[in-house]
Amino acid sequence: MCSADAVLDASGLNCPEPVMMLHNKVRGLDAGALLKVIATDPSTRRDIPKFCLFLGHELVEQQERDGTYLYWIRKKADA
């Protein structure tokens, strides 16, 4: 995966904290920026794709490695 413009490490946090942190982090990024999210809460497999769909961001890729969930999210272009 290509290098991210920013990283959000939400390891050890449980719902709803990872998505709340994601919302704040995305808000501070430029349009089109790529954010890598690291999480350990299995509920992020449901919550992060829904977050992206609802707000119009692109979920570029998601992976699971040994109980760690990785997501690459591209912030939507400004309208």
Secondary structure in CASP SS format (residue, H / E / C, confidence):
PFRMAT SS
TARGET T0000
AUTHOR 0000-0000-0000
METHOD secondary structure of the structure
MODEL  1
M C 1.00
C C 1.00
S C 1.00
A C 1.00
D C 1.00
A E 1.00
V E 1.00
L E 1.00
D E 1.00
A E 1.00
S C 1.00
G C 1.00
L C 1.00
N C 1.00
C C 1.00
P C 1.00
E H 1.00
P H 1.00
V H 1.00
M H 1.00
M H 1.00
L H 1.00
H H 1.00
N H 1.00
K H 1.00
V H 1.00
R H 1.00
G C 1.00
L C 1.00
D C 1.00
A C 1.00
G C 1.00
A C 1.00
L E 1.00
L E 1.00
K E 1.00
V E 1.00
I E 1.00
A E 1.00
T C 1.00
D C 1.00
P C 1.00
S C 1.00
T H 1.00
R H 1.00
R H 1.00
D H 1.00
I H 1.00
P H 1.00
K H 1.00
F H 1.00
C H 1.00
L H 1.00
F H 1.00
L H 1.00
G C 1.00
H C 1.00
E E 1.00
L E 1.00
V E 1.00
E E 1.00
Q E 1.00
Q E 1.00
E E 1.00
R E 1.00
D C 1.00
G C 1.00
T E 1.00
Y E 1.00
L E 1.00
Y E 1.00
W E 1.00
I E 1.00
R E 1.00
K C 1.00
K C 1.00
A C 1.00
D C 1.00
A C 1.00
END
